[in-house]
């Protein structure tokens, strides 16, 4: 493929297709209608605003109808994980697509809670480094994230466990979470340590259930399943499934279960964002079989 800059028209050419670049310090200053854009859905990837006051600036610009945030939101903004609570989207002007980790784990947590019941649990994410970390040791508002991302494993916080409760209220307050940032550029791993109300017979029984869920029409776009003995992180680069259960790592001891979920924290999450965007825009696809 090819990417080039069209300076004369303030745009870029991606494989010959022109993409307009529009910019302003304040979103409310932009007139999208001047570019032939009206009733638009803005997908905000900046992370600068996460509340209604900030994101509402997009709605003040000409030509914008709705806003989708690609981060967990505060206030009364709905945090949506597609296929889990996307049916709650109505006439909302602003919606959040939560985070990559929240999207990766919530579908599996939902099916486990529906089948076995979850008393409580802990989520540990082994997460590829992100652009809010430093390449070399330097100042950072979160102390450990100031250390070199490419040289260290960094223990830090994650809001994913708390955010699960926003998309799946029945698990609100039942999960804790931490993250370990590691020196890989993409693909992360979530480890679910869960105390279940009903104990699976054994790891094979739990895996059989999760495989069935991955093959079901309801969850086949969100949950995938692998029982490969050789699977490693790079095998999942580019996967559009939001989470892939690693059956070889599943552990069941009485009512305690440990489930490992791989996820491409870029492509998998972006695919979920587009699914939410399509629903907000009123775009639907024919499902076969119905």
N, C-alpha and C positions, 0 to 999 in steps of 0.2 A: 504494500500500500504506500501511498504518498500523502504528505501533509505539507502545505505551503501557505504562506501569508499573502493575503490580498490587501495591501496597505491602502490602496485607493478607495476601497469600499468598506474598510474596517471589518474585515472578516478573515476567515481561514478556509482553505480548500482541502477537504478530506476526500481522497480518491476522486477528485474532480467535482465533488459536491460542495457548493458554497454554504458556509455556516456564518451567519451574522454575529458579530461580537458587539454587545451592548453593555455599556458600563456607566456607573455614576456612583458618587459617594453616598447618596441617599436614594434608595429605590423609588421613593415617591416622586422623584424628579424625572423618571423615565417615561417617555411617551411611546409605548409599544405600537400604538396605532400608526405611527409615522413609518413603521416598517411593515405595515400590512398585517399586524397581529392584533387580534381582538378576542375577548372572552378567554384569555389564556390561563393556563395552569403553570405557575412558576414553581420549579423544584429548587428549593434553597439548600445548597450544599455548603454554604459558607461557615455555618456553625456560629455566626456572630450573634444571631437572635434566636432565642428558644422560647419566647413567650408571645402572647397575643399583641402586646404593644409594639414589639420589634418587628415581628413578622407581618403585622398589619400594615406596615409601611408599603409592602408590595401591593396591597389592595388599594392604596391611595393613588397608585400610578394608573395612567390611562391604558386600558386594554387588558387588565388582569382581573380574573374572576375568582381564582382559588390559589392556595399556596400549600405545597407539600414540603415538610421539613425532613431532612435525612439525618435526624438525631433525635434522642428523647426530648420531649417537650414538657414544659412546666405548665402550671395553671390548669385550666379546664380543657386544654387541647387534647383531643383523643390521640392516644398512642396506639397505632394499628399494626398488627402483624397479619399479613394477608393470609386468609383461610382460617385464621383463629377467631378474630373479631372484626374482620373487614365488613361483615354484614351490618355493623353499627354505623357505618358511614352513611350519612343522610345528606342534608343540605349544608354540611359543614364547609365553611370558607377556608379554614386552616386545619390541616391534619398532620400528624407526625407519623413517620414510618418506623419509629423507634430506632434501635441500633442493630448493627450486624449480629452481635452476640444474642441479643434478645430475639431476633428473628430466627437464629440458628437453633435455639433451645426450646422456644415456646411451643412449636408444634409437637415435638416429642414429649414435652412435659404435659401437654394437654391430653394426648392419647394415654399416657401412663396414669394420669390422674383419673381419667374416665374409667380405665380398666381396673386399676389397683387401689386408687386413692393415695394421695401423698400427704403424709403427716407433716413432714418438714424435710429440709435438705440444704446442701451446700453446693454451690456452683463454682468451680475453679476453671478459669480459661487460660490456656497457654496461647498467647496472642502474638501474632506478628507485630513488629514495631510499627508505629504510625507517625504521621508527620508532626505530631505535637511533642515528640521526643527530640533530643539533641543527638547529632551525629558524633560530637565530641563532648566531653564533660564541660558543662556550662550552667549558667543560672536557669532555673525553671521554678515556677510557682509551686509545683509539686516536686518536692526535693529529689526523690529517687529518679524521676523522669528526666532530671537534669544530667544524669550520667549517660555515657555513650551508649546509644541504642544498638550499635553494631558490634559492641564488645561485651555486653552484659545481658544476663537475665535480670529483669527488673520487676520486683514485687510492687504492685500498685493496686488501686481500687478499680472496681467496675460497678456501674449502675445497672447492669443487666439483670441481676437477680431481683432488684427492687422494681425494675421496669416490667418484668414479667407480670407482676400483679396488676399493672395498668391494662394490659391486654387480656389477662386471665385472672379476674378478680378473686376467684376461689383459691388462688395461691398467694394472695396478698399477705405479706408478713411471714410467710412460711419458709422463705429461702434467704440464705446469706450468700455472699459472693466475694471473690478476690480475682485478680488477674496477675499473670506473670508474662511480661512482655519479653519476647525472645528475638535474637538476631536473624530472623527470616523475613523476607519482604511480603509474603502473602501466604494464606491458608493458616487457619487457627484451629484449636482443639478445645472443646468444652468437656469438662468432666462433671457429670451429675452424680452426686452422692445423695441418695434418697432413702428416707425411711417410709416404707409403704404400709398402708393399712391392711392390705391383703398381700400375703407373700406369694410370689411366683413359685412354682414347683422347683425350678432350678434355672440356671442361666440359659439352657437350651429352650426352655419354655418361654422365657422372656424374649429371647431372640426371635423365636418363631412368631410371637405376637408382633414384635416390631417389624419383622419382614412382611407380615401380612398388611400392616399399616402402610408400609412403604409402597406396596403393590396395589393399595386400594385407590379407587378413583378420587376419593376425597383428599388424600394426602400425597399422591404420587408426584406432585410438582414441588412439594416442600420437603418430604422425608425420603432419603435414599438409604440404602443398606449395602454393606459389604462384609463378606466373611473371608476376604483374602488374608492369607498369612503373611503377605509381603507388602501390604499397604503402608505407604508413608505420605507425608504431607504433600509433596509435589504431585502425587497422583491425582490430587483433587483441584489443581489449578484450573480455573475456567468452568468448574461445574456450576450449573444453574440451580441445582437443588440447594435449598437453604441450609440443610444439615444432613450429614451422612453418618448413620450409626455404624460403628466399628464392632461387629459381633465378636471378633476374637478377643476383645478387651472386656466384654461384659462380665460382671461379677454379681452373684446373688448369694447372700448369706442370711438365711431366715427372712426377716422383713426388710433387710437392707439390700439395696441394689446400687451398683455403680455402672453408669452407662457413658461411653465415650462417643462424642459427636464431632466429626470433622466439618469444617466449613470454609469455603472460599469467602473471606470477609470482604472481598471487593465485588466479584462477579455475582456470587450467590445473593448478597444483600442488594446489589443494584437491580437484579432481576425482580426481587420482591418489591422494591420501590416502584418499578415500572408497572407491576401488577396493581399496586394501590393507585398509581397515577391513572391507569386505564379505567379503573372503577370510578374514580373521581370525575373523569372526563366523560363518563357514560359510554365507554367503549366496551363492547362485549363480544365474545367469540363463541361460535357454535361448538358445543361439546358433543363428541361422538364416542360412545353412545350417549344419548341424552341423559 
